[in-house]
Amino acid sequence: MYYRRIRDLREDSDLTQMQIAQAINVTQRSYSYYETGTHMIPPWVLSALADFHHTSVDYLLGRTNVRAPYPPPRR
């Protein structure tokens, strides 16, 4: 399911795979594999994608349908 979410987020933002890949510091081929579900997304990439799209990792993984990011931790 996560691969659909990252593809939908990218398409909703009218961005190419290359633009996302450059923003999160992976190759376009690697990003393409993540988006098609061919490869599992490493945790650091999930975190980078969540930050880039201003959402949570749980949203990307389909654990919630709330797109808003979590609030920052209290100090």
C-alpha positions in Angstrom: 0.0 0.0 0.0 2.8 2.4 0.8 4.0 2.5 -2.8 0.6 3.8 -3.9 0.7 6.6 -1.3 4.1 7.8 -2.3 3.2 7.8 -6.0 -0.1 9.6 -5.2 1.7 12.2 -3.1 4.3 12.8 -5.9 1.6 13.1 -8.6 -0.5 15.4 -6.4 2.5 17.7 -6.2 3.1 17.5 -10.0 6.7 16.3 -9.4 8.7 13.7 -11.3 10.4 10.7 -9.8 13.7 12.4 -10.5 12.8 15.5 -8.5 11.7 13.5 -5.5 14.8 11.3 -5.8 17.1 14.3 -5.8 15.3 15.9 -2.9 15.8 12.8 -0.7 19.2 11.9 -2.0 18.5 8.6 -3.8 18.8 7.6 -7.5 15.8 7.9 -9.7 16.0 4.1 -10.3 15.9 3.4 -6.5 12.9 5.8 -6.1 11.2 4.1 -9.0 11.6 0.7 -7.3 10.1 2.1 -4.0 7.2 3.6 -5.9 6.4 0.3 -7.7 6.8 -1.8 -4.6 9.7 -3.7 -6.2 12.0 -2.9 -3.2 11.3 -2.2 0.4 11.8 1.4 1.5 14.6 1.8 4.1 13.5 3.6 7.3 15.7 6.6 6.5 14.0 7.0 3.1 10.6 6.7 4.7 11.5 9.4 7.1 12.9 11.6 4.3 9.7 11.1 2.3 7.5 12.0 5.2 9.5 15.1 5.9 9.5 16.1 2.2 5.7 15.6 1.9 4.9 17.1 5.3 3.2 14.0 6.5 3.9 11.1 8.9 5.6 7.7 8.2 2.4 6.1 9.5 0.5 7.8 6.7 3.0 6.6 4.1 2.7 3.0 5.5 -1.1 3.1 5.5 -1.4 2.9 9.3 -3.5 6.1 9.3 -5.5 8.1 6.9 -4.6 11.4 8.6 -2.2 13.1 6.3 -1.1 15.8 8.7 2.4 15.3 10.3 2.7 14.5 14.0 3.4 17.5 16.2 7.0 18.0 17.2 8.0 16.5 20.6 7.7 18.6 23.7 11.0 19.6 25.3 
